[in-house]
Amino acid sequence: MQNFGEMTELIALTTMSLETAMDLLFEIIEPESSCLLVRPPPVIKQFVNSLFGIARGHVDEAPNCHKPEKEPLRPAIYDYEDGYSVVKTSLRLDFGWEGERDYGG
């Protein structure tokens, strides 16, 4: 459950578009939640709904802190394998919150 939560947090904190975040959460991650989490279905549903609600709140707050035209996380459907979509993305670690490069200095 912790890894699932961390993955959701990563999406919420790195995706500046609410639409992109909700697409990732509800179209890619949520359908696989019963495979990723080993708990009774009602527990999984409540956990996922609560977690995604918190994530949505973080993404909603993001426009106040970020420039929306730049996203450090740009996911794209890469391939289809065994009936599942394979998503490929790059995460920019040098991305500053105001769009400037952050060299740690």
N, C-alpha and C positions, 0 to 999 in steps of 0.2 A: 504494500500500500504506500510505503514511503517513496519508492521509485516512481509510482504513478503520480503521486502528489508533486514530486520534484519536476517531472516532465510537464505537468500542467502549469506549474509555476514558471518554468522556463518559457513556455509559450506566452503566458500572460505578461511576463516582464520584457520580452524581446519583440513582440509583435505589436506594432503601434496602431494597426487597423482593427477595429472591433469585428468587422466582417471577416477578415482573414483569421483572426483568433477563433471566432465561433465556427468557421468552416473547419479548421484544424481539430477543434475540440469535439464538435458534434458529428462531423462526417467521417473523421478518421479514427479518433481515439475512443469516443463513446461506444461505437459498435464493437470494439475489441475489448471493452472493459471486463466483460464476463470471462474472457480468456486470460486476461492479464491479472485479474484479482481473484483469489480463491476464497470466496465467502458466499453465503446464501444470496440469491438474486435480490431480495428486498434490501439487504444491507448494502450491496454493490450499488443499487440504484440510488439509495439515499446518500451514500458517500459521494458518488459521482455528481449528483445534482448539487450537493452542497459545495463541493470543490469547484465545479464549473461556475457556480454563482459567485464565489469569491474571486475566481479568475476574471470573470466579466467585470467585476467592480474595479480590479486593478487595471484592466485594459481601458475601461471608461475614464479613469483618472489620467491615463497616459497622455492624451492630447495636451494637458496642462503642462507637461514636462518635456515633451518631445516635438520635433518638427515632423509632421505626418508624412512628408514626401520621401523620407529615408527610413528604411527598415533594416536592422541588422540581420534579420532572419527572413529569407525568401524561399519558402517551400514551393516545390513544383512536383507534379506527378511525373515520375521517372519511367516507370514500367508497370506491368501487371504480371503477377506471379501467383499461380495457384488460386486464382479468383480474387486476389487482394491487390490493392494499389500499393506500389512502392513509391514512397516520397523521398526525394533527395533535396537537401538544403545545405546552405552554407551559413555559418554564424560568424559575423564579423566581431572579433574581440576588440578591435581598435576603435570601435564606434563610440563616440562620446555622446552624451545625452543631448547636446545642442548641435550635433552634426559634425563637430570638429574631431580631429584625430586626437587620441589620448595616448601619449607616449610615456605616461607614468611619471612625468617630471614635474 
